[in-house]
């Protein structure tokens, strides 16, 4: 299971499209940039801010996991 599932079931197109839409929404400036700044400064205290970080950060996590999965598969094979 694990990374193999992501490699087999999540296409690059889906991962990149998710990052370009939900991951960067609302575009000026993206919530993910605001929330990461708040996290860095220690200002991420409200639950809605944590939810926003999780929501807008999930596509980026998915993209990174997809890349790690492909790299590990190439290394092993």
N, C-alpha and C positions, 0 to 999 in steps of 0.2 A: 504494500500500500504506500503511504507516504508520498515521497517525491515522484515515484513512478506514476502514481495516479494523476498528478498534476501534469507530468510530461505527456501522458497518453490522452488526457481528456480536456486540457486547456490549450487552445491554439495560441500562437503568437499574436494573431490578429485580435482575438478576444482580449488578451492581456494588455496589448498596446491600446486598443480602443477603450477599454475600461479606464486606463490611466489618463488617456486624453480627454475623457468626458468626466466621469465621476471623480477621478483622481485630481483633476485640475479645476473642477467647478468651484466657484462661480467665475473663474478666469481673471478677474481684476480686483484685487489679488486673490490667488487661489486660497481656499480655506486651509489646505494642508500646510501652506507656507505660514499662514497666521498662527495655526495651532502648534506647529513645531517651534515657532518663535516664542509662543506662550509657554510651552513646555521647557524650553531652554532657560527662560527667565524665571521659571517657577510660578507662573501665573495661571497655570491650567488647573483650576480648582472646581469649577462648576461641572456637574455631570453632563450637561449639554455639550460642553467643550470637549470632554473625553469622548463622547459619542461622535462628535464631528471628526475628531482625530482618527477614531477607529473607522468610520465610514469612508472618509476621503483617503485614508492611508491603506486600506485593504487592497485596492488595485495595485498599489506599488509593492506591497508585500507579495502579492500573487506573481507579479512580474519578476521580482527577485528570485522567488522560489522556482519559477519556470527556468530562469537562466541558470541557477545552481543545478537544477536537475539535468539540464542538457549538458552542462560542463562535466558533471560527475559521470554521466553516461559515456561521454566522449573519452574521458580519462580511463574508464574501466574497459572500454571496448577497443 
